[in-house]
């Protein structure tokens, strides 16, 4: 079957179309993403603006066109933290459903963590043993650990790179150099928030493999010497604590506009790199992790795998 998955995140809208059946490797047929920055349309009153709703509507309509163009037999759509935390989020989704026929499912943070864990487990396989998965999104940080395909512990913390940039590093968001005091405050905030989560995760036992997924971790790994995306998905990529520590020092002293010119950095996300680096470093430190393996599969692949598993023997 040909399956389309639309992932509306805090930063981007991502449509992935795959050919797949139960027990088979999902084969990508179309992969398209666009910048929406939906979280920036949610005001201090937690209301998604009319402009944000219109932008989301256009994105869903375009995804429907692409899904039909590529002959999708089934179309799954989901939204994460930006809509999840907007006070009028469900009303907006209801209006979009009536306009497009698309029922955007709101995933909880725990569901995100579990689906991402499933994807990473399938990618690395059972030989990975006890698996710990880290995922920094635009709005939240997902953490999960376990020995099976469903993790023993799945957590979500409001430590997304976009959210932290808006809250602590507005200078970086405007294209400038991040404020050193803001970086220090962010580091303390993340460390405090991670303490109880780290305790829960450590209580499950020492992981045999620690994996990280998301655009943030891929960018950080690339900036510390990992192979570029063009080298292929099968090339091993890692991010170690020492390299990340040096990177934090570097990105704290460079303007976002200049950072955007570096290879491996998406211009539309360059301003989020400093916050993402600080959160990644704080997370690895809290969990006593020295190195993570970068996994190319994440939430979208987890949704696909869960759907295929539900088909039974068909």
MOFEN-V772096 format. One record per residue. PSI is psi in degrees with one decimal (NA if undefined). Layout:
PSI ; PSI
//
This chain:
155.5 ; 121.2 ; 131.1 ; 134.4 ; 122.7 ; 122.3 ; 111.3 ; 103.4 ; -172.3 ; -30.3 ; -49.8 ; 164.2 ; 124.4 ; 121.9 ; 123.7 ; 126.3 ; 126.3 ; 153.8 ; 126.1 ; 155.6 ; 165.9 ; 129.0 ; -4.4 ; 158.4 ; 124.5 ; 124.5 ; 115.3 ; 131.2 ; -23.3 ; 134.1 ; 113.4 ; 137.1 ; 152.1 ; 152.4 ; 126.2 ; -35.4 ; 52.5 ; -35.7 ; -28.6 ; -10.8 ; 0.2 ; 117.3 ; -179.7 ; -22.6 ; 6.7 ; 21.2 ; 129.3 ; 127.1 ; 164.4 ; -38.5 ; -40.1 ; -41.0 ; -42.5 ; -40.6 ; -40.4 ; -41.9 ; -45.9 ; -39.9 ; -41.8 ; -42.1 ; -42.9 ; -38.4 ; -38.1 ; -41.4 ; -46.0 ; -40.1 ; -41.5 ; -41.1 ; -36.9 ; 9.1 ; 41.5 ; 131.9 ; -27.1 ; 145.8 ; 117.6 ; 137.9 ; 140.1 ; 154.1 ; 152.7 ; -132.9 ; -35.9 ; -48.7 ; -35.1 ; -34.3 ; -2.4 ; 131.9 ; -27.0 ; 17.8 ; -46.5 ; -35.4 ; -42.3 ; -45.4 ; -34.6 ; -41.6 ; -39.1 ; -37.4 ; -41.3 ; -29.7 ; -32.7 ; -18.1 ; 0.0 ; 124.7 ; 95.0 ; 118.7 ; 131.3 ; 115.9 ; 138.0 ; 164.9 ; -38.8 ; -39.6 ; -41.1 ; -47.5 ; -41.5 ; -42.2 ; -39.0 ; -40.7 ; -43.5 ; -45.7 ; -43.4 ; -39.0 ; -46.0 ; -34.6 ; -48.0 ; -22.4 ; -179.6 ; -22.9 ; -14.9 ; -16.8 ; -140.9 ; 120.9 ; 134.4 ; 127.5 ; 131.9 ; 136.9 ; 111.4 ; 112.1 ; -167.2 ; -35.8 ; -24.5 ; 164.0 ; 124.0 ; 139.8 ; 136.3 ; 147.6 ; 142.2 ; 176.0 ; -12.5 ; -164.7 ; -20.6 ; 124.6 ; 154.5 ; -35.7 ; 131.7 ; 122.9 ; 155.2 ; 130.2 ; 146.3 ; 62.0 ; 33.4 ; 152.2 ; -39.2 ; -45.5 ; -45.0 ; -32.8 ; -46.5 ; -35.8 ; -41.0 ; -22.0 ; 58.2 ; -25.7 ; -41.2 ; -39.4 ; -30.8 ; 3.7 ; -0.3 ; -167.4 ; 135.4 ; 143.1 ; 128.4 ; -36.4 ; -38.0 ; -40.1 ; -41.5 ; -40.8 ; -40.3 ; -44.0 ; -43.3 ; -42.1 ; -47.2 ; -42.0 ; -44.6 ; -41.9 ; -29.4 ; -20.7 ; -54.0 ; -33.4 ; -43.4 ; -37.6 ; -42.8 ; -43.9 ; -41.4 ; -27.0 ; -14.5 ; -8.7 ; 162.6 ; 128.2 ; 147.4 ; -29.1 ; 134.4 ; 123.5 ; 149.8 ; 142.8 ; 169.3 ; 157.9 ; -36.6 ; -51.3 ; -37.5 ; -40.8 ; -44.4 ; -40.9 ; -42.2 ; -41.5 ; -16.9 ; 14.9 ; 2.1 ; 158.8 ; 147.4 ; 164.0 ; -33.9 ; -17.1 ; -12.8 ; 155.6 ; -26.5 ; -11.2 ; 126.2 ; 138.4 ; 141.1 ; 159.6 ; 119.4 ; 159.0 ; -37.4 ; -46.9 ; -38.5 ; -39.1 ; -41.8 ; -37.2 ; -40.4 ; -43.5 ; -38.4 ; -50.4 ; -16.7 ; -7.2 ; 18.1 ; 143.7 ; 147.0 ; -35.7 ; -36.7 ; -37.3 ; -34.1 ; -17.6 ; -7.5 ; 147.0 ; 136.3 ; -4.9 ; 124.7 ; 125.3 ; -34.7 ; -11.1 ; 1.6 ; -38.4 ; -16.0 ; -7.9 ; -45.3 ; -46.6 ; -41.9 ; -39.3 ; -41.6 ; -43.9 ; -42.1 ; -44.7 ; -42.7 ; -38.3 ; -47.8 ; -36.8 ; -43.5 ; -32.5 ; 3.2 ; 47.8 ; 127.2 ; -24.3 ; 142.2 ; 146.0 ; 135.1 ; 126.6 ; 128.9 ; -17.0 ; 146.7 ; -141.2 ; -48.6 ; -44.4 ; -34.5 ; -41.4 ; -42.8 ; -46.9 ; -41.0 ; -41.3 ; -42.7 ; -39.8 ; -33.8 ; -11.0 ; -5.1 ; -136.4 ; 3.4 ; NA
//
